[in-house]
Amino acid sequence: LNRRFDRVSLAAGLAVVAMGVVLWLDQAGDVHLSLGLVGALLAAVLGLILLVSGLDEDGS
Amino acid sequence: MSEQTPDNPNPGPGDRPDDLPTERQPEAAQRSEHGPKRLFRSRRDRVWTGVAGGLGEYFRIDPVIIRIAFAASVFIGGLGAFAYIAMALFVPAEPGVPGEKPSAAADNPRWLAWVVGAVAIAFALSWGFWDHRPFHGPFFIGPPLVILALVAGAIWIARGSGTPRISGPGGVLLRLTIATAVFIALAVCAVISAWAGATGHGVVVAVAVVVIGLGLLASAGRGNARWLIVPAVALAAPLGIVSAANIRFSDEIGDRSYTPNTFADIPADGYQFGVGRIAIDLRQADWMPGSVQRLNVDLGVGDVFVAVPHDVCVSSDLDADVGEVRVPGEDSNGVDAHYEANQSSKATPRLVLHGHVDLGDVRVVNDDDVSIRHRPDDQGSADDMRAACAAPGDTPVAGDGAGKPEAPAAPDTPQKPEHG
């Protein structure tokens, strides 16, 4: 898996898709995002990406 | 002061840059004889990434002093910590001596990525544990530091996505041009996203973010599309902020001033506004002993100013998602700034004020002369407010905005002891 897939892209893709879905639900009115939640969501997405990137030994 | 490093497990006095023999002088120092002096992260005098060591070599001062300054700066706003992270990410590592084994740690400060990532995740998790106030609690290290570090980290990740490095005589100008173009493109993405969100077309942007995420997943096999993270964030962040701030461009935009002469002039549902400033001057209203007036104000982005005569009690329930709430003698600011006061007061005349702003300020003025057409510096007297709210009274609240007495309204929020 390490050599065939870029783990950072994989994690980033999942995180971005999740973020997009949450935004989609918010736009559709199914959930309501507060500013604090938006900040936490962005921090979580970027934090996850950075964390995986930092732990990625291949470092591509 | 040299230290033990992966490259130099047995440091000694001879390892100091100034003590090195000529053939061991770093390439940077040799280059400085023929060209401009350049700043590098030091390979030999390094605790973490060599930033302090590089600055020490560059300015010819003891790196320990720089390290102490960086550490101290964390407690005075965090600017130095951000500067350190930025330099670790963007200042190149010192070129190695021919034949020297390159240091992966020096060339690629990977530890920074997971440290910043871990801090960001801790910050995100802290949102749920500290009264939904993400910038409070033990994880508070300064919002600007967190945000800027995340941006720097995202840029660093994108930088490592296989983008070809440009060098040569025109390289600096070309890189500057490309960086400017990228910045403009991202700004355009952000503006389009915000505009779409504010005009009710945010679903399109949300779908675009999902598609970008799928693109990242699809490119995981190649591993060279990390740059897609940057436009994804550039699209998602403005949309989320605009949506959370409830900004709608169909609402009115601009500045509005209201000076009702009677309570009947006040709309029953109060004042709602999209972006701008609302100034509500109630000092000319028909305040009478025994009169109690309810006022609701809701603003997306901007400022709310409410002025009352000095002898009117203001029973307030004010909040700002991001911004500041100020009443005479009190101040609350930051994220989820909230203020309640005098809610148990029965004094009259009394204004029962419910104010909310998503991004901006809410200010109450009880000075009879201060203008609120612009941001008021003087808000009045806290003593006057206390005196106005001290007298007992039993007049019910006029809930329909028309000043008609009606049954006492149940408070929207739990009663709290009076502040200030």
Interface residues (C-beta under 8 A of the other chain):
Chain A: R4 F5 D6 R7 V8 S9 L10 A12 G13 L14 A15 V16 V17 A18 M19 G20 V21 L23 W24 D26 Q27 A28 L33 S34 L35 G36 L37 V38 G39 A40 L41 L42 A43 A44 V45 L46 G47 L48 I49 L50 L51 V52 S53 G54 L55 D56 G59 S60
Chain B: A104 N108 R110 W111 L112 A113 W114 V115 V116 G117 A118 V119 A120 I121 A122 F123 A124 L125 W127 G128 H132 R133 P134 V146 L150 G153 A154 I157 G160 G162 G197 G202 V203 V205 A206 V207 A208 V209 V210 V211 I212 G213 L214 G215 L216 L217 A218 S219 A220 G221 R222 G223 N224 A225 R226 L228 I229 A232 V233 A236 A237 L239 G240 I241 S243 A244 A245 D321 V322 V335 D336 D358 L359
